[in-house]
Amino acid sequence: MSNVIEPVERMAKVELGGGGPLVGVQGFGAMGISAAYGATDETAARDTLEAAVEAGVTLIDTADMYGDGANEEFLAPFVAAHREEITLATKFGFDYRTQGPGYRAIRNEPAYIRAAVEASLRRLKVEVIDLYYMHRRDPAVPLAESVGAMAELVREGKVKYLGLSEVTGAELREAYAVHPIAAVQSEWSVFSRDVERSAVGAAAELGVAFVPYSPLGRGFLTGAFTDASTDLAADDFRRVFPRFSGDNARANAALLAPLREIAAARGATMAQIALAWLQHRAQVHGLTVVPIPGTRKRARLLENTAATRIALTAQELALLEPIAGRVAGERYSDMSLTSVGREA
């Protein structure tokens, strides 16, 4: 495998959940295309989106909180141009617009869900959302009420399929008993494997697809930097993550040695090896896995999609196996909103 960008090949397709949509085996996380990582070159960003479709990437993922709705608006022209080719996913759950008595940052109550989907439909300029996720779980709201409200959206034709993000295995089973769930989206990578405690097993058991976000450890697994305080722009949101700064970052950078070694031996990039590892988890756990790396650059997009054609050897996989258990620092400063935070 060469790290010289090769001609585009259409990637294989897989099904999201039982009876769900067929999508490319690698998707695209659109958050960073216009939010979170500093200023955007819109021309380059839109060219990258076009390259994704050309390469066979069809699952395009956004959320109403990305750029406070601006990410959905940014995607709207692209969605209009490729509506029949893509599976459009967005999310609700984070509410930073509303303040007042009883205010919570995470909102799962039925009335909020209905208002959120209408707002997303307007911003995206579509009549139906293909895959609608609960972005985070609010334990104060019964899961049956939230998923029941989401199921009503399916019956009304506003949403086609349902998804959940950062849920435990038990929560996934509870939700699935109310309405079929097509996909679970949670952080999963060589650096972050806590979802393997219960969520992955439950998804495999139920036939639910797994959509790993941050499959490149928010860029850390590319080897591009070692300390957020010096290597990232002042407005880069990664500066707040415990794994990215100080002693943690330096310790974690040292853990990349096996990744770098494998990439060098294959003439590949570290990102490609990290993505190939994650695709292999589909075989290990017996479920559909569709990672959603994001980028603003066409060359990186083609590099990422080329990883779908890499099959790691047993020896290479063994070298990567211990890494996650040695990572310094949590995924977030506050882990209460993650699945593992409710399993501890």
N, C-alpha and C positions, 0 to 999 in steps of 0.2 A: 504494500500500500504506500503510495507516494503522497507527500503532503503538498505536491503541486496539484492545483485544482484540476480535476479531470472533467471531461464533457459530462453534461447533466444526464443522469439515467433516472427514469421514472421509478420510484420506489414501490415496494410491495404495499398492499392494503390489508388492513385488519378490521374486524368488526368491534365496535364499542358496545360491550354488553350483549346479552342475548337479544337479537333482533334490532340492535342499534345501527347507526350509520357506518358505512365503510369509509375508513380514513387512511391516509398514508401512515406508515408505521412510525414515522417521526412527525410531530406537529410543530407549531410555532407559537412561542410565548410572546405576545405582542406588547406587554407592559413597557419594556425598555425602548420600544420603537419611538415613543414620544414622551416618556415619563421616567422619572426616578434616577436617571444616569446623567443629568445635565442637559445642556442645549442639544437640539436635534437638527441635523441637516435633512430637511424634509424630502429633498429630491433623492438623496441616497437612501433614505428610509423607505420611500415608496418603490424605488428600484429593487430593494431587498425583498419587499413583499411580492413583487412580480416574479422575482427569482424563485421564491418559495413555491408558488403555483407551478412554475415551469418544471421544478424538480419533483413534483408530486406531493408536496406538503399540502394537505387539505384541511387539517384541524387548526383553526386560528383562534387563539385564546386571549380574551381580554377580561375586564371587570369594571364595574361602575366606579370603583374607588381609584382606579389608575388615572392620575392627573385630575381627580375630582370630576370624572366624566369626560375629560378631554381626549382620553385614549380611544374611547368608543367613537367620539366625533371624528377623530383623525382617521379611523379605519373606515368610516362610512362610504367614502368614494370607492375605495378598494373593494369593499363588500359588494357594492352595487355593480361593479364591473365584473365580478366573479361569483355572483350569488349561486349559480348552479354548480360551481366547481368546488366550493368550500363548505365545510361544516363549521358554523360560527358558534363559539362558546363564550358566554359571559357569566358574571356572578353578581350576587347581592350579599349583603350581610354587614359590611362596614358602613357605619353612618357617622360622618363627621360634620354633617350639615345642620342637624337638628339639635337644639339645646332646650332644656326646660325640665320641669319636675319629672323624676323617674327616668331621665335620659340615660341610655346605655350606648356605648360605642358599637357594640354588636347587636344587631336587630334581626330577629327571626320571627316576629309575630306576623300573623297572616296579613293584617292591613298594611304593614310595612312592605311585605313581599310584593303585594299587588301594586303598590305605588312604585316600587323599585323596578319592576319589570316594565311598566308603562314608560318610565323615564328612559330605560335602556333601549326600548323599541324606538322611541323618538330620536335619541342620539345616534343610533345605528342606522336609522331610516329603513327599517325592515318591518315586515308584518309578523314574522315569527322568528324566534331564537331557536337554533337547532339543539343546543345543549345548555341548560341553565343550572348553574351550581349555587348551592349554599356555600358562601365563601368561608364562613367560620360559624361554629356552633355556639349558641347561647343556651347554656344548661337551664336557665330560668324559664325558657319556653319549652313545653313538651314537644319532643321531636315529631310525634304524630300530628300535632297541629301544624307545624311548619311544612312537613312533607305533604300533608293533606292539602295545604294551600297551594303548594307547588303542583300537585297532581291536578288541581282545578284548572291551573293554567294550561296544562296539557289538554284537558278535555275541551277547553275553550279555544284551542288552536293557537295560543300565543307562544307556546313552547312545545318542542317535539320530544325531547328527552331530558331526564333529570340527572344531576350530579351532586356530589357532596365533596367538600374539601376539608382536610385535617380532621377526619372522624376516626374514632376507634373501631375495632372490629365489631364490638357489641352495638355501637351506634349504627353502623352500616346495616347489620342484621335487622335492627329495629326499624330503620327507615325502609328497608326493602320489603318488610312485611306490609307497609302501607302502600307503596307503589314501587315498581321496578326502577332500579338505579342503573344507569348506563355506565357511569364512570366515577371513580374516586380520584381526586387530585390532591396530592400531598408532596412535600419535599422528599426526594429520594435520590441518592447519588452515592458514589464511592465514599463520600464524607459523611452522609446522613442516612442511616439505615433503621431508625427507630420505628418506621412504619412496618417493618418486618415482624414486630412483636405481635400484632393482632390484625391490623387492617389488611395487609397483603393476603394473609391466609383466608380471611373472611371474603375478600373480593374473589379469590380463586374458587372458593366454595360456592359462591352465588353466581359465578359467571360474569362478574362486573370487571370492566377494564380498569387499569390503573394508569393515570396520567401524571408522571412525575414532573413537578415544577422544580426550578433551579437544579437541573440535572448536571450542571457544571459548577455546582457550589457557588452560584452567583459570580462566576468567573474565576474563582480561586483555583479550580482544577485545571485551568489553562496555563498556570504558571506565570501569569502576567504581572503579578505583584506579590509583595510579602508583608506590607503594612499599610493599612488604609489611611493612616494619619499622614503618610508621605506620598503614597502612590495613587490616591484617588482625589478627584476634584472636591472642592469644599461643599458642593451641593449634591454630591453622590450619596444616596441613602444608605449605602453599605457601610459607611463610617460608624453607624450605630450598632452593628452586629458584633457580638463578643469574639467571634472567631477571626475577625479581620484586623485586629489592632494589637499592638504591643507584643508581649511575650507569647500570647496565644497565636498571633499571626506568624511569628517566627517559628514557633514549634510546628505549626500546621504546614508551613512551607517545606519543612524538612521531611514531612510525611509524603511529599510528592515524588520522592526519588524513584520508587518502583514504577510509577506512571510515566515518568520521564525516561526511564530505562527501556520500558516496553515500546514507547513511542519512537525512540531513537533507533531501536533494533528493527522496527518495521518501516521506518521512513515515514511515519505518520505524525500527527500532532497529539499532544496530551488530551486535548478536547475530544478528539476522535476516539481515543482509547477509553476515556471516561464514559462516553456515550455508548460505545460497543459493550462495555461492562454492564450498563444498565439494560440494554436490549437483551443481554443474556439472561437477566433475571426472569424474563418471561418463560424461558425454558426451565429454570430452576424451580419456579413456583407454580408453573402451569396456568398462567393467565396472560391476557393481552396487556402489553406495556407500550405506551405511546408517550415518550418523553417530549417536552415542549421547550427546547432551548430557544433563547431569543438572541437577536443581534440586529444591529443597524446596517451591517455591511454585507453586500452580495457575496464577497469572497468567503466570509465566515459562514454564511448560510450554506454555500456549496460544500465547504469543509465539513460542516456538521452533518449534512445529508449523506455525504460519502461514508460516514461512520456506520450507516445501516448495512454496508457491504463488508464489514470487518467481523470475522469470527475469531474470538480469542481462544487460545489453547488452555488446556487445564493448568499448565505451568504458569502461564501469565495470570490466570484467574487466582491462583494460589498466592501470587505475589501481592495482588490487590486486596485479598480477603481481610487482612488485619487492620487496614487503614482506619476505617470508621471507628473502631474501638479505641483508637489512640488520639482522636481529634480533641484539641483543647478548646473549651468554651462551648456554650449552647448555641443553637441555631438563632434564637432571639433572646433579647434581654429579658423579656417576659414570656415564659413558655406556657402560660395558662391558656392561651388561645390555640395551642396545638393539640393534636391527638395524644401525644405522649404526656402532655401536661395533665390530662384527665385520667391517665393510666397509672401515674406515679403513686 
